[in-house]
């Protein structure tokens, strides 16, 4: 996934997953990186839709619109 989708807080790494019409903050564990992409080895399931380049104001439960 693009590194831009990741957010960090302390030593924890998160992504925002779209659930219905809201963003859900989810902890992930990352593996290797290649350029601007990173391997996620835990925390996501196949088919999860992730917010790419989330704004700093995005919070768990924030309403989102999928384009």
PDB file of N, H, CA, C and O in Angstrom:
ATOM      1  N   UNK A   1       0.843  -1.157   0.000  1.00  0.00           N
ATOM      2  CA  UNK A   1       0.000   0.000   0.000  1.00  0.00           C
ATOM      3  C   UNK A   1       0.894   1.227   0.000  1.00  0.00           C
ATOM      4  O   UNK A   1       2.057   1.147   0.396  1.00  0.00           O
ATOM      5  N   UNK A   2       0.364   2.366  -0.441  1.00  0.00           N
ATOM      6  H   UNK A   2      -0.581   2.432  -0.762  1.00  0.00           H
ATOM      7  CA  UNK A   2       1.157   3.598  -0.423  1.00  0.00           C
ATOM      8  C   UNK A   2       1.501   4.015   1.007  1.00  0.00           C
ATOM      9  O   UNK A   2       0.652   3.948   1.896  1.00  0.00           O
ATOM     10  N   UNK A   3       2.733   4.442   1.227  1.00  0.00           N
ATOM     11  H   UNK A   3       3.422   4.497   0.505  1.00  0.00           H
ATOM     12  CA  UNK A   3       3.131   4.912   2.549  1.00  0.00           C
ATOM     13  C   UNK A   3       2.265   6.081   3.000  1.00  0.00           C
ATOM     14  O   UNK A   3       2.080   6.290   4.199  1.00  0.00           O
ATOM     15  N   UNK A   4       1.733   6.847   2.046  1.00  0.00           N
ATOM     16  H   UNK A   4       1.883   6.677   1.072  1.00  0.00           H
ATOM     17  CA  UNK A   4       0.919   8.014   2.373  1.00  0.00           C
ATOM     18  C   UNK A   4      -0.352   7.648   3.138  1.00  0.00           C
ATOM     19  O   UNK A   4      -0.952   8.510   3.779  1.00  0.00           O
ATOM     20  N   UNK A   5      -0.769   6.386   3.079  1.00  0.00           N
ATOM     21  H   UNK A   5      -0.281   5.685   2.558  1.00  0.00           H
ATOM     22  CA  UNK A   5      -1.974   5.951   3.786  1.00  0.00           C
ATOM     23  C   UNK A   5      -1.723   5.738   5.274  1.00  0.00           C
ATOM     24  O   UNK A   5      -2.668   5.664   6.059  1.00  0.00           O
ATOM     25  N   UNK A   6      -0.456   5.641   5.663  1.00  0.00           N
ATOM     26  H   UNK A   6       0.311   5.702   5.025  1.00  0.00           H
ATOM     27  CA  UNK A   6      -0.109   5.356   7.057  1.00  0.00           C
ATOM     28  C   UNK A   6      -0.058   6.615   7.897  1.00  0.00           C
ATOM     29  O   UNK A   6       0.378   7.672   7.439  1.00  0.00           O
ATOM     30  N   UNK A   7      -0.510   6.486   9.130  1.00  0.00           N
ATOM     31  H   UNK A   7      -0.864   5.628   9.502  1.00  0.00           H
ATOM     32  CA  UNK A   7      -0.336   7.538  10.121  1.00  0.00           C
ATOM     33  C   UNK A   7       0.318   6.890  11.335  1.00  0.00           C
ATOM     34  O   UNK A   7       0.133   5.699  11.586  1.00  0.00           O
ATOM     35  N   UNK A   8       1.076   7.670  12.079  1.00  0.00           N
ATOM     36  H   UNK A   8       1.226   8.637  11.875  1.00  0.00           H
ATOM     37  CA  UNK A   8       1.739   7.126  13.263  1.00  0.00           C
ATOM     38  C   UNK A   8       1.404   7.961  14.476  1.00  0.00           C
ATOM     39  O   UNK A   8       1.158   9.164  14.391  1.00  0.00           O
ATOM     40  N   UNK A   9       1.403   7.284  15.604  1.00  0.00           N
ATOM     41  H   UNK A   9       1.603   6.307  15.673  1.00  0.00           H
ATOM     42  CA  UNK A   9       1.190   7.941  16.891  1.00  0.00           C
ATOM     43  C   UNK A   9       2.099   7.221  17.877  1.00  0.00           C
ATOM     44  O   UNK A   9       1.837   6.078  18.250  1.00  0.00           O
ATOM     45  N   UNK A  10       3.155   7.884  18.294  1.00  0.00           N
ATOM     46  H   UNK A  10       3.368   8.813  17.991  1.00  0.00           H
ATOM     47  CA  UNK A  10       4.156   7.217  19.117  1.00  0.00           C
ATOM     48  C   UNK A  10       4.815   6.126  18.286  1.00  0.00           C
ATOM     49  O   UNK A  10       5.322   6.394  17.197  1.00  0.00           O
ATOM     50  N   UNK A  11       4.809   4.901  18.792  1.00  0.00           N
ATOM     51  H   UNK A  11       4.397   4.683  19.676  1.00  0.00           H
ATOM     52  CA  UNK A  11       5.403   3.788  18.054  1.00  0.00           C
ATOM     53  C   UNK A  11       4.360   2.973  17.297  1.00  0.00           C
ATOM     54  O   UNK A  11       4.699   1.973  16.665  1.00  0.00           O
ATOM     55  N   UNK A  12       3.094   3.389  17.352  1.00  0.00           N
ATOM     56  H   UNK A  12       2.819   4.201  17.865  1.00  0.00           H
ATOM     57  CA  UNK A  12       2.007   2.662  16.685  1.00  0.00           C
ATOM     58  C   UNK A  12       1.754   3.224  15.285  1.00  0.00           C
ATOM     59  O   UNK A  12       1.886   4.426  15.052  1.00  0.00           O
ATOM     60  N   UNK A  13       1.391   2.336  14.362  1.00  0.00           N
ATOM     61  H   UNK A  13       1.284   1.360  14.552  1.00  0.00           H
ATOM     62  CA  UNK A  13       1.079   2.716  12.988  1.00  0.00           C
ATOM     63  C   UNK A  13      -0.371   2.378  12.702  1.00  0.00           C
ATOM     64  O   UNK A  13      -0.845   1.303  13.068  1.00  0.00           O
ATOM     65  N   UNK A  14      -1.081   3.293  12.048  1.00  0.00           N
ATOM     66  H   UNK A  14      -0.696   4.166  11.750  1.00  0.00           H
ATOM     67  CA  UNK A  14      -2.500   3.144  11.773  1.00  0.00           C
ATOM     68  C   UNK A  14      -2.822   3.454  10.324  1.00  0.00           C
ATOM     69  O   UNK A  14      -2.061   4.126   9.628  1.00  0.00           O
ATOM     70  N   UNK A  15      -3.965   2.950   9.885  1.00  0.00           N
ATOM     71  H   UNK A  15      -4.583   2.404  10.450  1.00  0.00           H
ATOM     72  CA  UNK A  15      -4.591   3.372   8.635  1.00  0.00           C
ATOM     73  C   UNK A  15      -6.048   3.658   8.959  1.00  0.00           C
ATOM     74  O   UNK A  15      -6.552   3.260  10.009  1.00  0.00           O
ATOM     75  N   UNK A  16      -6.716   4.347   8.054  1.00  0.00           N
ATOM     76  H   UNK A  16      -6.307   4.671   7.201  1.00  0.00           H
ATOM     77  CA  UNK A  16      -8.151   4.555   8.170  1.00  0.00           C
ATOM     78  C   UNK A  16      -8.830   3.695   7.124  1.00  0.00           C
ATOM     79  O   UNK A  16      -8.552   3.809   5.930  1.00  0.00           O
ATOM     80  N   UNK A  17      -9.726   2.828   7.588  1.00  0.00           N
ATOM     81  H   UNK A  17      -9.952   2.736   8.558  1.00  0.00           H
ATOM     82  CA  UNK A  17     -10.478   1.931   6.722  1.00  0.00           C
ATOM     83  C   UNK A  17     -11.887   2.489   6.595  1.00  0.00           C
ATOM     84  O   UNK A  17     -12.459   2.957   7.579  1.00  0.00           O
ATOM     85  N   UNK A  18     -12.452   2.445   5.393  1.00  0.00           N
ATOM     86  H   UNK A  18     -11.987   2.065   4.593  1.00  0.00           H
ATOM     87  CA  UNK A  18     -13.818   2.922   5.167  1.00  0.00           C
ATOM     88  C   UNK A  18     -14.795   1.819   5.559  1.00  0.00           C
ATOM     89  O   UNK A  18     -14.754   0.719   5.007  1.00  0.00           O
ATOM     90  N   UNK A  19     -15.664   2.117   6.507  1.00  0.00           N
ATOM     91  H   UNK A  19     -15.697   3.010   6.955  1.00  0.00           H
ATOM     92  CA  UNK A  19     -16.712   1.201   6.948  1.00  0.00           C
ATOM     93  C   UNK A  19     -18.045   1.928   6.796  1.00  0.00           C
ATOM     94  O   UNK A  19     -18.373   2.813   7.585  1.00  0.00           O
ATOM     95  N   UNK A  20     -18.805   1.547   5.780  1.00  0.00           N
ATOM     96  H   UNK A  20     -18.539   0.828   5.138  1.00  0.00           H
ATOM     97  CA  UNK A  20     -20.063   2.254   5.495  1.00  0.00           C
ATOM     98  C   UNK A  20     -19.745   3.659   5.039  1.00  0.00           C
ATOM     99  O   UNK A  20     -19.120   3.851   3.996  1.00  0.00           O
ATOM    100  N   UNK A  21     -20.170   4.642   5.815  1.00  0.00           N
ATOM    101  H   UNK A  21     -20.677   4.486   6.662  1.00  0.00           H
ATOM    102  CA  UNK A  21     -19.893   6.043   5.469  1.00  0.00           C
ATOM    103  C   UNK A  21     -18.996   6.712   6.515  1.00  0.00           C
ATOM    104  O   UNK A  21     -19.019   7.932   6.676  1.00  0.00           O
ATOM    105  N   UNK A  22     -18.201   5.892   7.227  1.00  0.00           N
ATOM    106  H   UNK A  22     -18.182   4.901   7.096  1.00  0.00           H
ATOM    107  CA  UNK A  22     -17.336   6.430   8.269  1.00  0.00           C
ATOM    108  C   UNK A  22     -15.921   5.850   8.154  1.00  0.00           C
ATOM    109  O   UNK A  22     -15.708   4.780   7.585  1.00  0.00           O
ATOM    110  N   UNK A  23     -14.976   6.587   8.710  1.00  0.00           N
ATOM    111  H   UNK A  23     -15.148   7.457   9.173  1.00  0.00           H
ATOM    112  CA  UNK A  23     -13.586   6.132   8.752  1.00  0.00           C
ATOM    113  C   UNK A  23     -13.353   5.408  10.073  1.00  0.00           C
ATOM    114  O   UNK A  23     -13.757   5.884  11.134  1.00  0.00           O
ATOM    115  N   UNK A  24     -12.708   4.274   9.998  1.00  0.00           N
ATOM    116  H   UNK A  24     -12.380   3.888   9.136  1.00  0.00           H
ATOM    117  CA  UNK A  24     -12.365   3.502  11.193  1.00  0.00           C
ATOM    118  C   UNK A  24     -10.843   3.442  11.291  1.00  0.00           C
ATOM    119  O   UNK A  24     -10.175   2.935  10.389  1.00  0.00           O
ATOM    120  N   UNK A  25     -10.303   3.958  12.386  1.00  0.00           N
ATOM    121  H   UNK A  25     -10.845   4.369  13.119  1.00  0.00           H
ATOM    122  CA  UNK A  25      -8.846   3.904  12.588  1.00  0.00           C
ATOM    123  C   UNK A  25      -8.478   2.488  13.014  1.00  0.00           C
ATOM    124  O   UNK A  25      -9.071   1.927  13.935  1.00  0.00           O
ATOM    125  N   UNK A  26      -7.491   1.922  12.327  1.00  0.00           N
ATOM    126  H   UNK A  26      -7.009   2.378  11.578  1.00  0.00           H
ATOM    127  CA  UNK A  26      -7.107   0.543  12.599  1.00  0.00           C
ATOM    128  C   UNK A  26      -5.590   0.424  12.690  1.00  0.00           C
ATOM    129  O   UNK A  26      -4.866   0.899  11.814  1.00  0.00           O
ATOM    130  N   UNK A  27      -5.123  -0.207  13.748  1.00  0.00           N
ATOM    131  H   UNK A  27      -5.711  -0.592  14.459  1.00  0.00           H
ATOM    132  CA  UNK A  27      -3.693  -0.450  13.925  1.00  0.00           C
ATOM    133  C   UNK A  27      -3.238  -1.498  12.923  1.00  0.00           C
ATOM    134  O   UNK A  27      -3.935  -2.485  12.687  1.00  0.00           O
ATOM    135  N   UNK A  28      -2.079  -1.285  12.342  1.00  0.00           N
ATOM    136  H   UNK A  28      -1.513  -0.483  12.533  1.00  0.00           H
ATOM    137  CA  UNK A  28      -1.498  -2.241  11.395  1.00  0.00           C
ATOM    138  C   UNK A  28      -0.039  -2.470  11.754  1.00  0.00           C
ATOM    139  O   UNK A  28       0.588  -1.665  12.443  1.00  0.00           O
ATOM    140  N   UNK A  29       0.481  -3.584  11.271  1.00  0.00           N
ATOM    141  H   UNK A  29      -0.028  -4.238  10.712  1.00  0.00           H
ATOM    142  CA  UNK A  29       1.902  -3.875  11.404  1.00  0.00           C
ATOM    143  C   UNK A  29       2.472  -3.921   9.999  1.00  0.00           C
ATOM    144  O   UNK A  29       1.941  -4.600   9.120  1.00  0.00           O
ATOM    145  N   UNK A  30       3.555  -3.196   9.800  1.00  0.00           N
ATOM    146  H   UNK A  30       3.986  -2.645  10.514  1.00  0.00           H
ATOM    147  CA  UNK A  30       4.135  -3.116   8.463  1.00  0.00           C
ATOM    148  C   UNK A  30       5.423  -3.921   8.386  1.00  0.00           C
ATOM    149  O   UNK A  30       6.113  -4.142   9.382  1.00  0.00           O
ATOM    150  N   UNK A  31       5.721  -4.353   7.159  1.00  0.00           N
ATOM    151  H   UNK A  31       5.161  -4.173   6.350  1.00  0.00           H
ATOM    152  CA  UNK A  31       6.942  -5.108   6.893  1.00  0.00           C
ATOM    153  C   UNK A  31       7.883  -4.277   6.062  1.00  0.00           C
ATOM    154  O   UNK A  31       8.199  -3.140   6.412  1.00  0.00           O
ATOM    155  N   UNK A  32       8.331  -4.842   4.963  1.00  0.00           N
ATOM    156  H   UNK A  32       8.075  -5.766   4.678  1.00  0.00           H
ATOM    157  CA  UNK A  32       9.293  -4.173   4.106  1.00  0.00           C
ATOM    158  C   UNK A  32       8.693  -3.029   3.321  1.00  0.00           C
ATOM    159  O   UNK A  32       7.480  -2.939   3.136  1.00  0.00           O
ATOM    160  N   UNK A  33       9.578  -2.154   2.861  1.00  0.00           N
ATOM    161  H   UNK A  33      10.564  -2.227   3.011  1.00  0.00           H
ATOM    162  CA  UNK A  33       9.169  -1.009   2.049  1.00  0.00           C
ATOM    163  C   UNK A  33       9.920  -1.045   0.728  1.00  0.00           C
ATOM    164  O   UNK A  33      11.049  -1.529   0.647  1.00  0.00           O
ATOM    165  N   UNK A  34       9.267  -0.522  -0.307  1.00  0.00           N
ATOM    166  H   UNK A  34       8.349  -0.130  -0.241  1.00  0.00           H
ATOM    167  CA  UNK A  34       9.878  -0.421  -1.629  1.00  0.00           C
ATOM    168  C   UNK A  34       9.456   0.917  -2.223  1.00  0.00           C
ATOM    169  O   UNK A  34       8.341   1.062  -2.726  1.00  0.00           O
ATOM    170  N   UNK A  35      10.349   1.882  -2.160  1.00  0.00           N
ATOM    171  H   UNK A  35      11.254   1.764  -1.751  1.00  0.00           H
ATOM    172  CA  UNK A  35      10.023   3.212  -2.660  1.00  0.00           C
ATOM    173  C   UNK A  35       8.928   3.848  -1.822  1.00  0.00           C
ATOM    174  O   UNK A  35       9.076   4.005  -0.610  1.00  0.00           O
ATOM    175  N   UNK A  36       7.832   4.213  -2.468  1.00  0.00           N
ATOM    176  H   UNK A  36       7.711   4.086  -3.453  1.00  0.00           H
ATOM    177  CA  UNK A  36       6.725   4.865  -1.756  1.00  0.00           C
ATOM    178  C   UNK A  36       5.642   3.867  -1.348  1.00  0.00           C
ATOM    179  O   UNK A  36       4.529   4.269  -1.009  1.00  0.00           O
ATOM    180  N   UNK A  37       5.955   2.583  -1.375  1.00  0.00           N
ATOM    181  H   UNK A  37       6.860   2.257  -1.650  1.00  0.00           H
ATOM    182  CA  UNK A  37       4.995   1.547  -0.996  1.00  0.00           C
ATOM    183  C   UNK A  37       5.529   0.751   0.183  1.00  0.00           C
ATOM    184  O   UNK A  37       6.741   0.620   0.361  1.00  0.00           O
ATOM    185  N   UNK A  38       4.613   0.218   0.989  1.00  0.00           N
ATOM    186  H   UNK A  38       3.629   0.324   0.844  1.00  0.00           H
ATOM    187  CA  UNK A  38       4.979  -0.547   2.163  1.00  0.00           C
ATOM    188  C   UNK A  38       4.089  -1.784   2.254  1.00  0.00           C
ATOM    189  O   UNK A  38       2.923  -1.756   1.863  1.00  0.00           O
ATOM    190  N   UNK A  39       4.650  -2.853   2.768  1.00  0.00           N
ATOM    191  H   UNK A  39       5.598  -2.876   3.086  1.00  0.00           H
ATOM    192  CA  UNK A  39       3.901  -4.097   2.954  1.00  0.00           C
ATOM    193  C   UNK A  39       3.211  -4.070   4.312  1.00  0.00           C
ATOM    194  O   UNK A  39       3.848  -3.795   5.328  1.00  0.00           O
ATOM    195  N   UNK A  40       1.910  -4.353   4.332  1.00  0.00           N
ATOM    196  H   UNK A  40       1.392  -4.576   3.507  1.00  0.00           H
ATOM    197  CA  UNK A  40       1.165  -4.472   5.583  1.00  0.00           C
ATOM    198  C   UNK A  40       1.063  -5.960   5.885  1.00  0.00           C
ATOM    199  O   UNK A  40       0.517  -6.725   5.089  1.00  0.00           O
ATOM    200  N   UNK A  41       1.591  -6.372   7.043  1.00  0.00           N
ATOM    201  H   UNK A  41       2.034  -5.750   7.689  1.00  0.00           H
ATOM    202  CA  UNK A  41       1.612  -7.796   7.373  1.00  0.00           C
ATOM    203  C   UNK A  41       0.566  -8.189   8.408  1.00  0.00           C
ATOM    204  O   UNK A  41       0.355  -9.379   8.645  1.00  0.00           O
ATOM    205  N   UNK A  42      -0.091  -7.217   9.028  1.00  0.00           N
ATOM    206  H   UNK A  42       0.081  -6.250   8.836  1.00  0.00           H
ATOM    207  CA  UNK A  42      -1.165  -7.522   9.973  1.00  0.00           C
ATOM    208  C   UNK A  42      -2.059  -6.301  10.148  1.00  0.00           C
ATOM    209  O   UNK A  42      -1.599  -5.161  10.086  1.00  0.00           O
ATOM    210  N   UNK A  43      -3.344  -6.559  10.367  1.00  0.00           N
ATOM    211  H   UNK A  43      -3.718  -7.485  10.417  1.00  0.00           H
ATOM    212  CA  UNK A  43      -4.290  -5.486  10.671  1.00  0.00           C
ATOM    213  C   UNK A  43      -5.303  -5.200   9.590  1.00  0.00           C
ATOM    214  O   UNK A  43      -6.294  -4.516   9.846  1.00  0.00           O
ATOM    215  N   UNK A  44      -5.085  -5.710   8.374  1.00  0.00           N
ATOM    216  H   UNK A  44      -4.280  -6.266   8.165  1.00  0.00           H
ATOM    217  CA  UNK A  44      -6.023  -5.504   7.280  1.00  0.00           C
ATOM    218  C   UNK A  44      -6.467  -6.845   6.727  1.00  0.00           C
ATOM    219  O   UNK A  44      -5.736  -7.834   6.786  1.00  0.00           O
ATOM    220  N   UNK A  45      -7.675  -6.860   6.189  1.00  0.00           N
ATOM    221  H   UNK A  45      -8.268  -6.057   6.140  1.00  0.00           H
ATOM    222  CA  UNK A  45      -8.203  -8.049   5.533  1.00  0.00           C
ATOM    223  C   UNK A  45      -8.357  -7.760   4.047  1.00  0.00           C
ATOM    224  O   UNK A  45      -8.472  -6.606   3.635  1.00  0.00           O
ATOM    225  N   UNK A  46      -8.357  -8.798   3.268  1.00  0.00           N
ATOM    226  H   UNK A  46      -8.263  -9.735   3.602  1.00  0.00           H
ATOM    227  CA  UNK A  46      -8.562  -8.651   1.837  1.00  0.00           C
ATOM    228  C   UNK A  46      -9.883  -7.939   1.591  1.00  0.00           C
ATOM    229  O   UNK A  46     -10.904  -8.299   2.176  1.00  0.00           O
ATOM    230  N   UNK A  47      -9.866  -6.941   0.734  1.00  0.00           N
ATOM    231  H   UNK A  47      -9.036  -6.649   0.258  1.00  0.00           H
ATOM    232  CA  UNK A  47     -11.077  -6.193   0.413  1.00  0.00           C
ATOM    233  C   UNK A  47     -11.290  -4.941   1.240  1.00  0.00           C
ATOM    234  O   UNK A  47     -12.168  -4.142   0.914  1.00  0.00           O
ATOM    235  N   UNK A  48     -10.505  -4.737   2.314  1.00  0.00           N
ATOM    236  H   UNK A  48      -9.792  -5.387   2.579  1.00  0.00           H
ATOM    237  CA  UNK A  48     -10.632  -3.503   3.089  1.00  0.00           C
ATOM    238  C   UNK A  48     -10.283  -2.316   2.203  1.00  0.00           C
ATOM    239  O   UNK A  48      -9.311  -2.354   1.449  1.00  0.00           O
ATOM    240  N   UNK A  49     -11.083  -1.267   2.303  1.00  0.00           N
ATOM    241  H   UNK A  49     -11.873  -1.236   2.915  1.00  0.00           H
ATOM    242  CA  UNK A  49     -10.828  -0.038   1.547  1.00  0.00           C
ATOM    243  C   UNK A  49     -10.168   0.964   2.481  1.00  0.00           C
ATOM    244  O   UNK A  49     -10.718   1.324   3.522  1.00  0.00           O
ATOM    245  N   UNK A  50      -8.985   1.405   2.091  1.00  0.00           N
ATOM    246  H   UNK A  50      -8.538   1.113   1.245  1.00  0.00           H
ATOM    247  CA  UNK A  50      -8.164   2.265   2.935  1.00  0.00           C
ATOM    248  C   UNK A  50      -8.157   3.677   2.382  1.00  0.00           C
ATOM    249  O   UNK A  50      -8.109   3.877   1.168  1.00  0.00           O
ATOM    250  N   UNK A  51      -8.205   4.664   3.280  1.00  0.00           N
ATOM    251  H   UNK A  51      -8.244   4.502   4.266  1.00  0.00           H
ATOM    252  CA  UNK A  51      -8.115   6.068   2.883  1.00  0.00           C
ATOM    253  C   UNK A  51      -6.657   6.367   2.538  1.00  0.00           C
ATOM    254  O   UNK A  51      -5.765   6.178   3.365  1.00  0.00           O
ATOM    255  N   UNK A  52      -6.425   6.832   1.317  1.00  0.00           N
ATOM    256  H   UNK A  52      -7.150   6.985   0.646  1.00  0.00           H
ATOM    257  CA  UNK A  52      -5.083   7.188   0.873  1.00  0.00           C
ATOM    258  C   UNK A  52      -4.864   8.670   1.160  1.00  0.00           C
ATOM    259  O   UNK A  52      -5.720   9.496   0.844  1.00  0.00           O
ATOM    260  N   UNK A  53      -3.737   9.007   1.749  1.00  0.00           N
ATOM    261  H   UNK A  53      -3.041   8.336   2.005  1.00  0.00           H
ATOM    262  CA  UNK A  53      -3.393  10.388   2.123  1.00  0.00           C
ATOM    263  C   UNK A  53      -4.473  11.029   2.996  1.00  0.00           C
ATOM    264  O   UNK A  53      -5.049  12.048   2.616  1.00  0.00           O
ATOM    265  N   UNK A  54      -4.752  10.439   4.165  1.00  0.00           N
ATOM    266  H   UNK A  54      -4.284   9.611   4.473  1.00  0.00           H
ATOM    267  CA  UNK A  54      -5.790  11.010   5.032  1.00  0.00           C
ATOM    268  C   UNK A  54      -5.380  12.386   5.552  1.00  0.00           C
ATOM    269  O   UNK A  54      -4.216  12.595   5.894  1.00  0.00           O
ATOM    270  N   UNK A  55      -6.320  13.319   5.614  1.00  0.00           N
ATOM    271  H   UNK A  55      -7.266  13.149   5.336  1.00  0.00           H
ATOM    272  CA  UNK A  55      -6.004  14.639   6.167  1.00  0.00           C
ATOM    273  C   UNK A  55      -5.743  14.526   7.669  1.00  0.00           C
ATOM    274  O   UNK A  55      -6.241  13.605   8.317  1.00  0.00           O
ATOM    275  N   UNK A  56      -4.976  15.445   8.215  1.00  0.00           N
ATOM    276  H   UNK A  56      -4.571  16.192   7.688  1.00  0.00           H
ATOM    277  CA  UNK A  56      -4.649  15.429   9.643  1.00  0.00           C
ATOM    278  C   UNK A  56      -5.897  15.541  10.514  1.00  0.00           C
ATOM    279  O   UNK A  56      -5.877  15.138  11.677  1.00  0.00           O
ATOM    280  N   UNK A  57      -6.975  16.082   9.965  1.00  0.00           N
ATOM    281  H   UNK A  57      -6.990  16.410   9.021  1.00  0.00           H
ATOM    282  CA  UNK A  57      -8.205  16.270  10.729  1.00  0.00           C
ATOM    283  C   UNK A  57      -9.082  15.014  10.775  1.00  0.00           C
ATOM    284  O   UNK A  57     -10.070  14.986  11.508  1.00  0.00           O
ATOM    285  N   UNK A  58      -8.738  13.975  10.003  1.00  0.00           N
ATOM    286  H   UNK A  58      -7.936  13.997   9.407  1.00  0.00           H
ATOM    287  CA  UNK A  58      -9.542  12.754   9.978  1.00  0.00           C
ATOM    288  C   UNK A  58      -9.410  12.026  11.307  1.00  0.00           C
ATOM    289  O   UNK A  58      -8.300  11.804  11.791  1.00  0.00           O
ATOM    290  N   UNK A  59     -10.530  11.658  11.892  1.00  0.00           N
ATOM    291  H   UNK A  59     -11.432  11.838  11.499  1.00  0.00           H
ATOM    292  CA  UNK A  59     -10.565  10.967  13.176  1.00  0.00           C
ATOM    293  C   UNK A  59     -11.390   9.695  13.041  1.00  0.00           C
ATOM    294  O   UNK A  59     -12.154   9.534  12.089  1.00  0.00           O
ATOM    295  N   UNK A  60     -11.226   8.794  14.006  1.00  0.00           N
ATOM    296  H   UNK A  60     -10.605   8.925  14.779  1.00  0.00           H
ATOM    297  CA  UNK A  60     -12.027   7.579  14.046  1.00  0.00           C
ATOM    298  C   UNK A  60     -13.497   7.975  14.117  1.00  0.00           C
ATOM    299  O   UNK A  60     -13.892   8.751  14.987  1.00  0.00           O
ATOM    300  N   UNK A  61     -14.302   7.444  13.208  1.00  0.00           N
ATOM    301  H   UNK A  61     -13.981   6.814  12.501  1.00  0.00           H
ATOM    302  CA  UNK A  61     -15.723   7.752  13.183  1.00  0.00           C
ATOM    303  C   UNK A  61     -16.103   8.923  12.289  1.00  0.00           C
ATOM    304  O   UNK A  61     -17.288   9.201  12.109  1.00  0.00           O
ATOM    305  N   UNK A  62     -15.102   9.621  11.721  1.00  0.00           N
ATOM    306  H   UNK A  62     -14.139   9.394  11.867  1.00  0.00           H
ATOM    307  CA  UNK A  62     -15.401  10.739  10.826  1.00  0.00           C
ATOM    308  C   UNK A  62     -16.189  10.250   9.621  1.00  0.00           C
ATOM    309  O   UNK A  62     -15.941   9.158   9.110  1.00  0.00           O
ATOM    310  N   UNK A  63     -17.128  11.050   9.175  1.00  0.00           N
ATOM    311  H   UNK A  63     -17.330  11.937   9.590  1.00  0.00           H
ATOM    312  CA  UNK A  63     -17.909  10.719   7.994  1.00  0.00           C
ATOM    313  C   UNK A  63     -17.027  10.872   6.752  1.00  0.00           C
ATOM    314  O   UNK A  63     -16.270  11.836   6.634  1.00  0.00           O
ATOM    315  N   UNK A  64     -17.134   9.910   5.828  1.00  0.00           N
ATOM    316  H   UNK A  64     -17.749   9.127   5.924  1.00  0.00           H
ATOM    317  CA  UNK A  64     -16.362   9.975   4.595  1.00  0.00           C
ATOM    318  C   UNK A  64     -17.286   9.756   3.412  1.00  0.00           C
ATOM    319  O   UNK A  64     -18.342   9.136   3.535  1.00  0.00           O
ATOM    320  N   UNK A  65     -16.870  10.278   2.257  1.00  0.00           N
ATOM    321  H   UNK A  65     -16.012  10.782   2.156  1.00  0.00           H
ATOM    322  CA  UNK A  65     -17.594  10.081   1.007  1.00  0.00           C
ATOM    323  C   UNK A  65     -16.630   9.410   0.056  1.00  0.00           C
ATOM    324  O   UNK A  65     -15.516   9.890  -0.151  1.00  0.00           O
ATOM    325  N   UNK A  66     -17.058   8.293  -0.527  1.00  0.00           N
ATOM    326  H   UNK A  66     -17.963   7.903  -0.358  1.00  0.00           H
ATOM    327  CA  UNK A  66     -16.215   7.537  -1.453  1.00  0.00           C
ATOM    328  C   UNK A  66     -16.518   8.009  -2.858  1.00  0.00           C
ATOM    329  O   UNK A  66     -17.678   8.059  -3.267  1.00  0.00           O
ATOM    330  N   UNK A  67     -15.475   8.355  -3.602  1.00  0.00           N
ATOM    331  H   UNK A  67     -14.533   8.314  -3.271  1.00  0.00           H
ATOM    332  CA  UNK A  67     -15.638   8.806  -4.991  1.00  0.00           C
ATOM    333  C   UNK A  67     -15.237   7.711  -5.939  1.00  0.00           C
ATOM    334  O   UNK A  67     -15.302   7.892  -7.155  1.00  0.00           O
TER     335      UNK A  67
END
